[in-house]
Amino acid sequence: MGPVRILTPLEARVLGVLVEKQHTVPDTYPLSLNALVAGCNQKTARSPVIEATEAEVLTAVDSLKALSLVFEGSGSRVVRFEHNLGRRLGLPGQSVALLAVLLLRGPQTSAELRLNSERLHKFADISSVEGFLDELATREPVRVVKLPRAPGEREARWAHLLCGEVALPPAAAAGLAGPAMAAATAGAWGTDVSAGELAALKAEQARMAAELEQLKALVQRLCGELGIESAVP
């Protein structure tokens, strides 16, 4: 079976929800379409929050089925869906748990990942989390990347690469080099973007714009303190 193509944001959200609900609501897993839509549009533990329609989620599910990342369950009058992420990508449960949390909540630090993945897998300590992240970042194909630490942040954040390129503000992108930069910029978005995916993209764009403005303000302040003219517009 060949490599998995770049996923759309909604496909990634569907995968993350299936992994999450497998652990948090095992009695109702595999999930019905209604439960899957509710999980995708959940207001808590999601970043960004989206409003995908049932038709959009079903389209994403069909695409994931074609990639063997999702299976349709049997033995029930209601069609139900389950993920095949670990087997399809050849990953252990710990790595699947970390990827799921990144798919659902966006970039996070190792400490945040340990906390947010507790219901999916209990990691002994942060170093254990980082061990699995390092493996995901060095194996081929690369599945995660460690982002450069932003000004004012104490720890660097990690991001998944299942949706391809990780968009970074210019100052942050300058901190990536070599294989990490190649991995972070290797993907491309598909041409078909649903309303739910567009909402997710807009929310991410707004977050990035806010971060960029913060970086500009910091540069201007530092230039003022040093008595030099800022080139930042």
C-alpha positions in Angstrom: 0.0 0.0 0.0 1.4 3.4 -1.1 2.1 6.5 1.0 -0.8 8.5 2.3 -1.5 11.8 0.5 -1.7 15.2 2.3 -5.0 15.4 4.2 -7.5 18.2 4.2 -8.1 19.9 7.6 -11.6 18.3 7.8 -10.2 14.8 7.1 -7.6 15.4 9.8 -10.4 16.5 12.2 -12.4 13.4 11.4 -9.4 11.1 12.1 -8.6 12.9 15.4 -12.2 12.6 16.6 -12.3 8.9 15.8 -9.1 8.3 17.8 -10.3 10.4 20.7 -13.8 8.9 21.0 -12.4 5.3 20.7 -10.8 6.0 24.2 -13.2 8.4 25.8 -16.6 6.9 24.8 -15.7 3.2 24.0 -19.4 2.1 24.5 -20.5 4.2 21.5 -17.4 3.5 19.3 -17.3 3.0 16.3 -19.1 6.3 15.8 -22.3 6.9 13.8 -22.2 9.8 11.4 -24.2 12.0 13.7 -21.8 11.4 16.6 -18.8 12.0 14.2 -20.3 15.4 13.1 -20.9 16.4 16.7 -17.3 15.5 17.6 -15.9 17.5 14.7 -18.0 20.6 15.6 -17.3 20.2 19.4 -16.7 23.6 21.1 -14.3 22.2 23.7 -10.8 20.6 23.2 -10.8 21.8 19.5 -8.7 24.4 17.8 -9.9 25.8 15.6 -13.7 25.4 16.3 -15.5 24.6 13.1 -19.0 24.0 11.8 -18.9 21.3 9.3 -22.1 19.9 7.8 -23.1 16.3 7.7 -22.5 16.1 4.0 -19.0 17.6 4.4 -18.1 15.1 7.1 -19.4 12.2 5.0 -17.3 13.4 2.0 -14.2 13.5 4.3 -15.0 10.0 5.6 -15.4 8.6 2.0 -12.0 10.1 1.2 -10.4 8.5 4.3 -12.0 5.2 3.5 -10.3 5.3 0.1 -7.0 5.8 1.8 -7.7 2.9 4.2 -7.5 5.3 7.2 -11.2 4.8 8.1 -13.3 1.6 7.9 -17.1 1.2 7.9 -18.1 -0.9 10.9 -20.4 -3.9 10.5 -23.0 -5.6 12.7 -25.2 -2.5 13.3 -28.3 -1.2 11.6 -26.7 2.3 11.8 -23.6 2.8 9.7 -20.6 3.4 12.0 -17.0 4.4 11.4 -13.7 3.5 13.0 -10.1 4.7 12.3 -7.2 2.7 11.1 -4.6 5.3 11.7 -2.1 3.2 13.6 -2.0 0.2 11.3 -2.1 2.4 8.1 0.9 4.5 9.2 2.6 1.8 11.1 2.6 3.7 14.4 2.3 2.5 18.0 -0.7 3.6 20.2 1.4 6.3 22.0 2.2 8.0 18.7 -1.4 7.7 17.5 -2.5 9.4 20.7 -0.1 12.3 20.3 -1.0 12.8 16.6 -4.7 12.7 17.5 -4.3 15.5 20.1 -2.3 17.6 17.5 -5.0 17.0 14.9 -7.7 18.2 17.3 -6.0 21.1 19.1 -3.2 22.3 16.9 0.5 23.0 17.9 1.3 22.3 21.5 4.2 21.9 23.8 5.4 18.5 25.2 3.8 19.4 28.5 0.5 20.3 26.9 0.5 17.2 24.9 1.1 15.0 27.9 -1.8 16.7 29.7 -4.2 16.7 26.8 -3.5 13.1 25.8 -4.1 11.7 29.3 -7.4 10.1 28.4 -5.9 8.5 25.3 -2.6 7.3 26.8 -1.0 8.0 30.2 2.6 9.0 29.6 4.9 8.5 32.6 6.6 11.9 32.1 7.4 14.6 29.6 10.6 12.9 28.4 8.5 9.9 27.4 6.3 12.2 25.3 9.3 13.8 23.7 10.8 10.4 22.9 7.8 9.5 20.8 7.7 13.0 19.2 11.4 12.7 18.3 10.7 9.4 16.6 7.8 10.9 14.6 10.0 13.8 13.6 13.0 11.6 12.4 11.3 8.6 10.7 10.4 8.7 7.1 7.9 10.1 6.2 8.2 12.8 8.9 4.9 13.1 10.8 5.6 16.0 13.2 7.9 19.0 13.4 9.2 21.0 16.4 8.4 24.6 15.8 10.9 27.4 16.8 10.1 28.9 20.1 8.2 32.2 19.7 9.2 35.3 21.6 7.8 35.2 25.1 7.2 31.4 25.0 9.1 29.2 27.5 8.8 26.1 25.4 8.7 25.2 21.7 5.6 23.7 20.3 5.1 20.7 18.1 2.9 20.4 15.0 1.7 17.5 12.9 2.4 17.3 9.2 -0.5 15.2 8.0 -2.0 18.2 6.4 1.3 19.2 4.8 2.8 22.7 5.2 2.9 24.3 8.6 2.3 28.0 8.1 4.6 30.2 10.2 5.2 33.9 10.7 8.4 35.0 8.9 10.3 35.4 12.1 9.4 31.9 13.3 10.0 30.3 9.9 13.6 31.6 10.0 14.2 29.3 13.0 13.6 26.2 10.9 16.4 24.8 8.9 17.4 21.7 7.0 15.2 18.6 7.2 12.7 20.3 9.5 12.1 23.1 7.1 11.7 20.7 4.2 9.2 18.6 6.1 7.2 21.6 7.3 6.9 23.0 3.8 6.6 19.8 1.8 2.8 19.6 1.5 0.1 21.5 -0.4 -3.6 22.1 0.2 -6.1 20.4 -2.1 -8.2 22.5 -4.4 -11.6 21.5 -3.0 -12.2 23.2 0.3 -15.5 22.8 2.2 -17.2 25.5 4.2 -16.1 23.8 7.4 -12.5 23.7 6.2 -12.7 27.3 5.1 -13.8 28.3 8.6 -10.9 26.4 10.0 -8.4 28.0 7.6 -9.8 31.5 8.4 -9.4 30.9 12.1 -5.8 29.8 11.7 -5.1 32.8 9.5 -6.5 35.1 12.1 -4.3 33.5 14.8 -1.2 33.8 12.6 -1.9 37.4 11.8 -2.2 38.2 15.5 1.1 36.5 16.2 2.7 38.4 13.4 1.5 41.7 14.9 2.9 40.7 18.3 6.3 40.0 16.7 6.3 43.3 14.9 5.5 45.2 18.1 8.3 43.4 19.8 10.8 44.2 17.1 9.8 47.9 17.1 10.1 48.0 20.9 13.5 46.5 20.9 14.7 48.8 18.1 13.4 51.8 20.2 15.3 50.6 23.2 18.5 50.2 21.2 18.1 53.5 19.5 18.0 52.1 16.0 15.5 52.5 13.2 13.1 49.6 12.7 12.7 48.2 9.2 9.4 46.6 10.2 6.5 48.3 8.5 
